[in-house]
Structure formats: C-alpha cells, structure tokens
Amino acid sequence: MAQDTEIYSQITSNDGGGKIIFATDVIATIAGLAATEVEGVDSLSGTVVEGITGMLGKKNLTKGIKVEVKEDEVALDMSLSVKYGTKIHGVCYKVQQSVKNAIETMTGLRVVTVNVTVQSVTFEKGEGRDSKKEKE
C-alpha cells in the first residue's frame, strides 16, 4: 500500500546546512520492520496485487502500509495479521508504539497517527478447529 508517488518529507536544517528528504518508501520500510518485530504479529497484509508480488518471490517490506507526509508530520495506516492466542488489542498497541518510536528516532519526523487494521488471525500448524477435533 505504500504509495509510489513523488511525495517526500523534507526537514530544513536550522543552521542553514541544507535539507533532509525522506521518500515515503523509506518511512514505510521502517514502519514495516518495527511492526514485524512485535511479538504476536505474523505478517503485514496488503492488497491482492501485493499478495501476488509476494508469491512471485519479491519480498515487500512496505506491504500493507500507507504513508501520508505533511511537512514534518507523518500519519500511517497499516494492515497486519496477528497470531491466534495473542491479545490483539495489546499487540496492536505495541505495534503503534514500536512504529512511532522507530520513525521518530530514525528520521526526526513527528508521528501523529498509526492506524492499525487487523486483516486476519493466523494459526500455527496443528491449531484451530481441526486440531481440537483430533484431540477428542
């Protein structure tokens, strides 16, 4: 979902040394890495096109992430899959905090929102309804 547009974040240095420009894909990649490091997150979820790209072997760290930049502020929308058995609310809160901290630390931009959408719940092999029937 990361946009392939010519939108960049620009920070002007106070000492007159120039400006720093971040492509939205850079911000989305930082967010994707931070989110997947949170325990309970299985993967990022994207659109059908992104899913086909993933099946073709191209790993996309920006899958399921939309970035909006205005001056020195960033807003993100993320879609992800969580593991069955985790506290979904807690996982999403940790994702929001991790993504916000990573972007602000690495770029100096201010993160105003991190919206998380849970697209699915994934099961480990042997979990779920079928495995319960087998145990009985």
Secondary structure, DSSP 8 states (H G I E B T S, - for coil): ----SS-EEEEE-TTSS-EEEEEHHHHHHHHHHHHHTSTTEEEE---HHHHHHHHTT---TTTTEEEEEETTEEEEEEEEEEETTS-HHHHHHHHHHHHHHHHHHHH--EEEEEEEEEEEEE--TT-SHHHHHHH-
